[in-house]
Amino acid sequence: MGLLIYLNGKYVTEEEAKISVFDHGLLYGDGVFEGLRSYNGKIFKLDEHLLRLYNSAKAISLEIPLKFEEFKKAVIETVRKNNLKDSYIRIVVTRGVGDLGLDPRKCKKPTIFIIASKIQLYPESLYEKGIDVVTVPTRRNMSETLNPAIKSLNYLNNILAKIEANNSGATEGLILNQFGYVSECTGENIFIIKKNKLITPPISAGALPGITREVVINIGDKIGLEVKEENITRYDIFISDECFLTGTAAEIVPVVKVDGRIIGDGKPGKITLKIRDEFHKIIEEEGIPIYE
């Protein structure tokens, strides 16, 4: 039996989970989404992800028809109906069905669907050895055009950067903003460690306010690092002691090479591995139970 998908208040099979070709999420990328995970029967940071979803929706004047608690129940029930303990959950809210014009007022009802399945971005060997990253030509969207803090369905900026990283043979692509400062990678936030400092680009640099990013910032404080959110350049990464990426799907991934420069000693750093261990402790302890 395939997956059961939440679609506009009903649970349908994968084959039945269809949306209209007139949905503005498909036609124009007009909508918002979230990706989150469950570990050992508990959904991690569900409230935080839903809050970001509602914030993204508000920023594009998209009114989500479900109340916050109703949405929480729908997410939990979707995972439960698929009998999953460890899962990747994708939440999508589109503007809904309209005409072929741009006017969102023609879309009378948003489309909501929730998918609970599996995901593995990187094989375990890359967590052990670390990954290589290359700076891509595509620059981050300016916040005055499409603010990267909005997790919208229009992800073409990230996709173009991913294509460029693929074409270069690198595992990931580093995106700079219009001023040449580091923003993030195609699907993850970036951190560097220099001496006792843990540094990550600020949201104003074009970084997504990542949920895992926030967890790592708190871990850094806890283990005695000086945590800073400040603009960094490629040079700062090149001379860093350690570097790693964070994201819901990727969790914490060590970076050992950037633009051909070896980071540190070319192996996942000790502090990075400690942060990863602390992160795994947190996901074991926290979360909203799926099965009670």
Secondary structure, 3 states (H helix, E strand, C coil): CCCEEEECCEEEECCCCCCCCCEHHHHHCCEEEEEEEEECCEEECHHHHHHHHHHHHHHCCCCCCCCHHHHHHHHHHHHHHCCCCCEEEEEEEECCECCCCCCHHHCCCCEEEEEEECCCCCCHHHHHHCEEEEECCCCCCCCCCCCCCCCECCCHHHHHHHHHHHHHCCCEEEEECCCCCEEEECCCEEEEEECCEEEECCHHHCCCCCHHHHHHHHHHHHCCCEEEECCCCHHHHHCCCEEEEEECCCEEEEEEEECCEECCCCCCCHHHHHHHHHHHHHHHHCCEECCC
